[in-house]
Amino acid sequence: MKIGIGVVCTGMLSVAGYGVYNVADALMDGRTGQSDAQPQVRTVVTKPPSPQQAEDAANAFLAAWAKGDFQAAAALTDQPESATAALAAFREKVRPSSITLAVTGPDPAVGAPSPRPSAPAGQLSLGFKATLHFAGSEAAWSYDSTLGMVRMSDGKSAVHWTPTVIHPQLTAGRSIAVRPLPASSADSLTDRDGQSLAGYPSLQPLLGELGDRVPAGASGTAGSAVMITDDSGEGSSEKLFTVTEPKAGQKSRLTIDGKLQAAAEQAVRDASADGSRPASLVAVEPSSGKILAFANAPASGQNRAFLGAIAPGSTMKVITAAALLESGVPADSAMPCKQNYSVNGFSFKNDDDESGEDWSFSKDFAQSCNTAFIQQGMTTLTGSQLQDTARKFFNIGPTWKTGLKLSPAKVPAPGSATERAAQLIGQGQITMNSLTMASVAATVQNGTFHQPILIPGYDQIPAERKLSASTLKSLRRMMHLTVTSGTARSAMSGIGGDTGAKTGTAQVGGQSSDNSWFTAYRDDLAVAAEVQGGGHGSEAAGPAAAQVLRVGNQD
């Protein structure tokens, strides 16, 4: 073998007879060793090797490594035992079919001699290029690394051994190996039109969970990649090179509508002041229950749209109104709106101190009068009637299997008269999320509850009963009145079609400002949004929901 400057050393990874004695003899300036001499301990000295010595030793080291003669290669380092183990582990765990190693000259990143604090005094740095091929892969992995060349006490040059000799990103406490590269189930998911779901921040953290729930047969084939991992098992793996690409499985379409999802992401960003206030939004197709879009702020945080469990404020009045209507209270019946109403000594009031002795049930709904709903509810409804209405007609209580983890909405039995009064206006121990409230609006629009789903074909649990035709007619008229002359008028301005809405403002202890809620529908699209600390429903959540409703359901 000729060893010289710029030599390219190529070899298959089989252990060959490349003798340590011969390599050492070639680098001793013509001197020969004595077989019966006692071995001397070699140590690194401060005097740097000559550039030629460093180049020759580097080429010899790379030649032995490329051939798979790790003992010979290790003998040309200042730590033979560590080098032998590391080079052998590299072959066993990375398994390249061939390696080409070539000195590229002085390392341009450091110059010569090396100024690195961890390097021995007098070290010269030489760059080299490694090119690895793998069986079954046409692509070659090439990378640049560095050899630190030092002078030993016997006058010869050697490689200063560190894990970075193998790869510049391999450090102590880390391992390099070819590992499986799973076919991402997320890669097999598309929107309802077959388009990619990439680019939607709120969906990215959840595609893996969704992918695990797609129908059988949709999974792909794993690939493989060279990765660096922490030996402690902590920290994330770092992919260096893809040996074989994973193959995506059969494409599975979710119910998501790409145009609506984009609108939802933007609406939530705007409503949350670019993520400074937690918020969520959900869009549902009333005729089917399909979830067409959902977005969260922050996008990388909790899936608030599904897992939120917070008081819905006056959006709950849709369910309270349904309970009153089913109990025989006509929509046009007189229902005075008082400024204050007391229950067991606790005084309830209206958000804007509005009042009207001549107001009707419908106007109370449109203007969101708290006191009228509490007085009429406490008089007309039995202790469990609100809970029964929520469960029987809107299916609130049972766990919905949507495709993602969900915190079921709760309308618990009240523990006191004051608690019961608070529940009538969406306060107390009632908890909802955007998905639930979008479904409530969708049920009013369609007339039948359809359980929300993200994966087509999922079982949808039906509600026990349908709202009566007269109740539906009155609810729709009330929600439309809220759009035309009530608290949703400003947010829904200019939106035509079959529309209905309800605003909500929820007081939450410990917060300096109220939570903003809004639920609405336009034709075959229902949307609900909530913004923590957003104030009145028409101020933050309303414009967000309207922004999505304007895009519309075009399918």
C-alpha positions in Angstrom: 0.0 0.0 0.0 1.3 3.4 -0.9 0.8 6.0 1.8 1.1 9.6 0.8 -0.5 13.0 0.9 -4.1 13.1 -0.4 -4.4 9.3 -0.6 -8.0 8.0 -0.7 -8.4 5.0 1.5 -11.2 2.6 0.6 -12.1 -0.7 2.0 -14.8 -3.2 2.9 -15.6 -3.7 6.5 -13.9 -7.1 7.0 -11.0 -7.5 9.4 -7.9 -7.7 7.3 -4.3 -8.5 8.2 -2.9 -5.0 8.4 -0.1 -5.5 11.0 0.4 -3.0 13.8 4.1 -3.7 13.7 4.3 -2.9 10.0 2.4 0.4 10.3 4.5 1.5 13.2 7.7 0.5 11.4 6.7 2.6 8.4 6.4 5.7 10.6 9.7 5.4 12.6 11.9 7.3 10.2 13.6 4.0 9.1 14.2 2.6 12.6 13.1 -0.9 13.4 11.8 -2.2 16.7 13.2 -5.1 18.6 10.8 -8.0 19.1 12.3 -8.8 22.5 12.4 -5.2 23.8 10.1 -4.3 26.7 7.1 -2.2 25.4 7.4 1.5 26.4 4.5 3.6 27.5 3.8 6.2 24.8 2.6 9.6 26.0 1.7 12.8 24.2 4.4 15.5 24.2 3.9 19.2 23.7 6.1 19.5 20.6 3.9 19.3 17.5 4.6 16.8 14.8 5.8 18.0 11.5 3.1 18.6 8.8 4.5 15.6 6.9 4.5 13.3 9.9 0.9 14.4 10.7 -0.2 13.8 7.1 1.4 10.4 6.8 0.0 9.2 10.2 -3.4 10.5 9.3 -3.4 8.6 6.0 -2.2 5.4 7.6 -5.0 5.7 10.3 -7.7 6.3 7.7 -6.4 3.4 5.6 -6.6 1.0 8.5 -10.0 2.2 9.5 -11.4 1.9 6.0 -10.1 -1.7 5.7 -11.7 -2.6 9.0 -8.4 -3.3 10.7 -9.3 -1.5 13.9 -6.4 -2.6 16.0 -4.0 -1.2 13.4 -6.0 2.0 13.3 -6.1 2.2 17.0 -2.4 1.7 17.3 -2.0 5.0 15.5 -3.9 6.9 18.2 -2.9 8.1 21.6 -5.7 5.9 23.2 -5.6 2.5 21.5 -8.1 0.7 23.7 -10.8 3.4 23.5 -10.3 3.8 19.7 -10.5 0.0 19.1 -13.8 -0.3 21.0 -15.3 2.8 19.4 -14.3 1.9 15.8 -15.6 -1.7 16.3 -18.9 -0.4 17.7 -19.3 2.0 14.8 -19.0 -0.9 12.3 -21.4 -3.1 14.3 -24.1 -0.4 14.9 -23.9 1.6 11.7 -23.2 -1.3 9.4 -21.9 0.4 6.2 -21.1 -1.8 3.3 -18.0 0.3 2.4 -16.2 3.3 3.7 -14.0 5.8 1.8 -11.8 8.1 3.9 -9.6 10.8 2.6 -7.5 13.6 4.1 -8.6 17.0 2.9 -5.7 19.1 4.3 -5.5 21.4 7.3 -8.8 21.9 9.0 -10.0 25.3 7.8 -12.2 25.7 10.8 -9.3 25.7 13.3 -6.1 26.1 11.4 -2.8 24.7 12.6 -1.8 24.3 15.3 -5.2 23.8 17.0 -6.3 26.4 19.5 -9.1 24.2 20.9 -9.0 24.3 24.8 -9.6 20.5 25.1 -6.9 19.6 22.6 -3.4 18.7 23.7 -0.7 21.3 23.4 1.0 21.2 20.0 -1.9 19.4 18.2 -2.3 19.9 14.5 -5.7 19.6 13.0 -6.3 17.8 9.6 -9.7 17.6 8.0 -10.9 14.5 6.3 -14.0 13.4 4.4 -15.9 10.2 5.0 -18.2 8.6 2.5 -20.3 5.6 3.5 -22.4 3.3 1.4 -25.1 1.0 2.7 -26.5 -2.2 1.3 -29.9 -1.6 -0.3 -29.4 2.2 -0.6 -28.3 4.1 -3.6 -27.5 7.3 -1.6 -24.1 7.7 0.0 -23.6 9.4 3.3 -20.7 12.0 3.2 -19.5 14.2 6.0 -16.4 16.1 7.0 -14.6 15.6 10.3 -11.3 16.4 11.9 -8.3 14.5 13.1 -6.2 16.1 15.8 -2.6 15.0 15.2 -0.1 15.0 18.1 3.5 13.9 18.6 4.1 11.0 20.9 7.1 10.4 23.3 8.6 8.0 20.8 8.8 10.7 18.2 6.0 9.4 16.0 2.7 11.2 15.1 -0.6 9.8 16.3 -4.3 10.7 16.2 -5.6 12.3 19.4 -8.6 10.1 20.1 -12.0 11.6 20.9 -15.5 10.3 19.8 -15.6 13.2 17.4 -13.0 11.4 15.2 -15.9 9.1 14.1 -18.3 12.0 13.6 -18.1 15.7 14.7 -21.4 15.5 16.5 -20.6 12.3 18.4 -19.5 13.2 22.0 -18.9 11.4 25.2 -22.1 9.8 26.5 -23.7 9.5 23.1 -24.0 6.6 20.7 -24.3 6.4 16.9 -26.2 3.7 15.2 -28.6 2.9 12.3 -32.0 2.8 13.9 -35.6 2.3 12.5 -37.2 5.3 11.0 -40.9 4.8 11.5 -43.3 5.7 8.7 -45.1 8.6 10.2 -48.7 7.9 10.4 -49.2 11.6 10.1 -47.8 11.3 6.5 -50.8 9.1 5.7 -53.3 11.7 6.7 -54.9 14.3 4.5 -57.8 16.8 4.6 -61.1 15.8 3.2 -60.0 16.8 -0.3 -56.8 14.7 -0.2 -54.5 17.7 0.5 -51.6 17.7 2.9 -52.1 18.8 6.4 -48.6 20.2 6.7 -48.6 23.9 7.5 -51.4 23.9 10.1 -49.7 24.6 13.4 -52.6 23.4 15.6 -52.8 20.1 13.9 -49.1 19.2 13.9 -48.9 18.1 17.6 -51.9 15.8 17.1 -51.4 14.1 13.8 -49.5 11.2 15.4 -52.4 10.6 17.8 -54.8 10.7 14.9 -52.7 8.5 12.8 -52.7 5.8 15.4 -56.5 5.7 15.2 -57.0 5.5 11.4 -58.5 2.3 10.1 -56.3 -0.8 9.9 -54.2 -1.1 6.7 -53.3 2.5 6.5 -49.9 2.2 8.2 -46.7 2.6 6.1 -43.3 0.8 6.0 -40.5 1.8 8.3 -37.2 3.0 6.9 -33.8 3.4 8.6 -31.5 6.2 9.5 -28.1 6.9 11.1 -28.9 8.6 14.4 -27.1 9.9 17.5 -28.8 9.2 20.8 -27.9 9.9 24.4 -26.8 6.8 26.3 -28.9 8.0 29.3 -32.1 7.6 27.2 -32.9 11.2 27.8 -33.1 13.9 25.1 -34.2 13.6 21.5 -32.5 11.5 18.8 -30.6 13.4 16.1 -30.9 12.1 12.6 -27.7 12.4 10.6 -28.6 10.4 7.4 -31.5 8.6 6.0 -30.4 5.2 4.8 -33.8 4.1 3.5 -36.8 6.3 3.3 -39.9 5.2 5.1 -42.8 4.5 2.8 -46.1 6.2 3.6 -49.1 4.0 3.9 -52.4 4.3 2.3 -53.7 7.9 2.4 -56.5 8.4 4.9 -58.7 11.4 4.8 -59.8 13.2 7.9 -62.9 15.4 8.0 -60.7 18.6 8.1 -61.4 21.2 5.4 -58.1 22.8 4.4 -59.6 26.3 3.6 -61.5 26.4 6.9 -58.5 25.1 8.8 -56.4 27.9 7.5 -59.1 30.4 8.4 -59.4 29.0 11.9 -55.7 29.2 12.5 -55.6 32.8 11.4 -58.8 33.7 13.4 -57.4 32.2 16.6 -54.0 34.0 16.1 -55.9 37.3 15.7 -58.3 36.7 18.7 -55.4 35.6 21.0 -53.2 38.6 20.1 -50.7 36.3 18.4 -50.8 33.7 21.2 -50.6 36.0 24.2 -54.1 34.9 25.3 -55.1 31.2 25.3 -57.9 30.6 22.8 -59.6 27.9 20.7 -62.0 27.5 17.9 -63.9 24.6 16.3 -66.0 24.4 13.1 -68.5 21.5 12.7 -70.7 20.5 9.8 -74.3 20.3 11.3 -75.6 17.8 8.8 -73.0 15.2 9.5 -71.1 16.1 12.7 -67.8 16.2 10.8 -65.2 18.4 12.4 -64.1 20.7 9.6 -61.5 22.8 11.5 -60.1 23.3 15.0 -57.3 25.7 16.2 -55.6 26.5 19.4 -53.5 29.3 20.9 -50.8 28.5 21.6 -50.8 26.0 18.8 -48.1 23.8 20.4 -49.8 23.7 23.8 -52.8 21.8 25.0 -55.5 20.9 22.5 -57.8 23.4 24.3 -60.5 23.0 21.7 -61.1 19.4 22.8 -59.6 19.3 26.3 -60.8 22.7 27.7 -63.0 22.5 30.7 -64.2 26.0 31.5 -67.5 27.8 32.2 -69.2 28.7 28.9 -71.0 31.8 30.2 -74.1 32.8 28.4 -73.6 30.5 25.4 -75.2 28.0 27.9 -78.4 30.0 27.5 -79.0 28.0 24.2 -79.5 24.9 26.4 -81.4 26.8 29.1 -83.7 28.3 26.5 -84.3 24.8 25.0 -85.2 23.5 28.5 -87.7 26.4 29.0 -89.2 26.0 25.6 -89.6 22.2 26.1 -91.3 23.0 29.4 -93.9 25.1 27.7 -92.6 28.7 28.0 -93.4 30.5 24.7 -90.7 32.5 23.0 -92.9 35.6 22.9 -94.0 35.4 26.6 -93.2 38.3 28.9 -90.0 37.8 30.8 -88.9 41.1 32.5 -85.2 41.8 32.6 -84.3 43.2 36.0 -81.0 44.9 36.8 -80.5 42.5 39.8 -82.0 39.3 41.0 -81.1 37.6 44.4 -81.0 33.9 45.2 -80.4 33.0 48.8 -78.9 36.4 49.4 -76.5 36.3 46.4 -77.2 39.1 43.9 -76.9 38.3 40.2 -76.7 41.1 37.7 -76.4 41.7 33.9 -73.1 42.3 32.2 -74.0 45.8 31.0 -76.6 46.6 33.7 -79.3 46.4 31.0 -82.9 46.0 32.0 -86.4 46.1 30.6 -89.7 45.4 32.3 -91.5 44.8 29.0 -88.9 42.5 27.5 -89.9 39.1 26.1 -88.2 35.7 26.4 -86.8 36.2 22.8 -85.4 39.6 23.6 -83.9 38.4 26.9 -82.1 35.8 24.8 -80.9 38.2 22.1 -79.7 40.7 24.7 -78.4 38.0 27.0 -80.3 39.0 30.2 -79.0 37.0 33.1 -81.6 37.9 35.6 -84.6 37.0 33.4 -83.1 33.6 32.7 -82.4 32.9 36.4 -85.8 34.1 37.6 -87.7 32.1 34.9 -85.4 29.0 35.2 -85.7 28.9 39.0 -89.5 29.2 38.7 -90.1 26.8 35.8 -87.4 24.2 35.7 -87.0 21.4 38.2 -83.7 20.7 39.9 -82.5 18.3 37.2 -84.3 19.6 34.2 -81.3 21.6 32.8 -79.0 18.5 33.1 -81.7 16.3 31.5 -82.0 18.7 28.5 -78.3 18.9 28.0 -78.0 15.1 28.0 -81.1 14.0 26.2 -81.1 16.5 23.3 -77.4 17.6 23.0 -75.8 14.4 24.3 -73.7 16.3 26.8 -72.3 13.9 29.4 -71.4 10.7 27.5 -67.9 10.5 26.2 -67.7 11.2 22.4 -65.1 9.2 20.4 -64.0 11.8 18.0 -60.5 10.6 17.1 -58.7 12.7 19.7 -58.7 12.8 23.5 -61.6 14.8 24.7 -62.7 16.2 28.1 -66.4 15.6 28.2 -68.6 18.6 29.0 -70.2 18.5 32.4 -73.5 19.8 33.7 -73.5 18.4 37.2 -76.3 18.4 39.6 -76.3 21.7 41.6 -75.4 21.6 45.2 -77.5 24.6 46.2 -80.1 27.0 44.9 -77.3 29.6 44.2 -75.4 27.0 42.3 -78.5 26.1 40.3 -79.1 29.8 39.5 -75.5 30.1 38.3 -75.8 27.1 36.0 -78.7 28.6 34.2 -76.3 31.3 32.8 -73.3 29.0 32.2 -71.5 29.6 35.5 -70.9 27.5 38.6 -69.6 24.0 38.0 -70.6 23.7 34.4 -67.6 23.0 32.1 -67.5 23.1 28.3 -65.1 23.5 25.4 -65.2 24.9 21.9 -66.1 21.5 20.4 -69.1 21.1 22.7 -70.5 24.5 22.0 -70.0 24.2 18.3 -72.0 21.0 18.5 -74.8 22.8 20.4 -75.1 25.4 17.7 -74.9 22.6 15.0 -77.8 20.7 16.8 -80.0 23.8 16.7 -79.2 24.4 13.0 -79.8 20.8 11.9 -82.5 19.8 14.3 -80.7 16.5 15.1 -77.5 16.0 17.2 -74.7 14.4 15.2 -71.7 13.5 17.3 -68.6 15.3 16.1 -65.9 13.1 14.5 -62.5 13.7 12.9 -62.1 10.3 11.3 -64.8 9.3 8.7 -66.6 6.1 9.6 -66.3 6.5 13.4 -69.3 5.4 15.4 -71.5 8.4 16.3 -73.5 8.0 19.5 -77.0 9.5 18.9 -78.8 11.7 21.4 -81.8 10.2 23.3 -84.3 12.6 21.8 -84.8 15.3 19.2 -86.0 18.8 20.1 -89.6 19.3 19.1 -90.4 21.2 15.9 -91.8 24.1 17.9 -88.7 24.3 20.2 -86.4 24.3 17.2 -88.4 27.0 15.4 -88.2 29.2 18.5 -84.5 28.6 19.2 -83.6 29.4 15.6 -85.6 32.6 15.7 -84.0 33.6 19.0 -80.5 32.9 17.7 -81.2 34.8 14.4 -82.6 37.7 16.4 -79.3 37.8 18.3 -77.6 38.2 15.0 -79.9 40.9 13.6 -80.5 43.0 16.7 -78.8 41.4 19.7 -75.4 41.0 21.2 -74.0 39.2 18.1 -75.0 42.0 15.6 -71.5 43.6 15.3 -69.6 40.4 15.0 -72.0 38.9 12.4 -72.4 42.0 10.3 -72.6 41.3 6.6 -72.9 37.5 7.0 -75.9 36.4 5.0 -77.7 33.1 4.8 -79.4 31.0 7.5 -77.6 32.5 10.6 -77.9 32.2 14.3 -75.6 33.1 17.2 -75.2 33.4 20.9 -72.6 35.4 22.8 -71.1 34.5 26.2 -69.1 36.2 28.9 -67.8 34.0 31.7 -66.5 35.3 35.0 -63.6 33.1 36.3 -62.2 33.6 39.7 -58.6 34.9 39.8 -58.7 36.5 36.4 -58.6 40.2 35.9 -60.9 40.0 32.8 -63.7 37.8 31.7 -63.5 35.0 29.2 -65.1 35.6 25.8 -67.4 33.0 24.2 -69.3 32.8 20.9 -71.2 30.1 19.1 -73.0 30.5 15.8 -74.0 28.9 12.6 -74.4 29.9 9.0 -76.1 27.4 6.7 -74.3 24.0 7.1 -71.5 25.3 9.2 -71.4 25.8 13.0 -68.5 27.5 14.8 -67.7 28.1 18.5 -64.7 30.1 19.8 -63.5 31.1 23.3 -60.7 33.5 24.3 -59.4 33.5 27.8 -59.5 37.1 29.2 -61.1 38.3 25.9 -63.9 40.2 27.6 -67.4 40.1 26.2 -68.3 37.5 23.7 -68.7 40.0 20.9 -65.2 41.5 21.5 -62.8 38.6 20.9 -64.5 35.3 20.3 -67.3 36.7 18.1 -65.0 38.2 15.4 -63.0 35.0 15.3 -66.0 32.8 14.8 -67.4 35.1 12.2 -64.1 35.1 10.3 -64.5 31.3 9.8 -68.2 31.5 9.0 -67.5 34.0 6.2 -65.3 31.3 4.5 -68.3 29.0 4.6 -68.7 25.3 4.0 -68.2 24.8 0.3 -68.2 21.0 0.1 
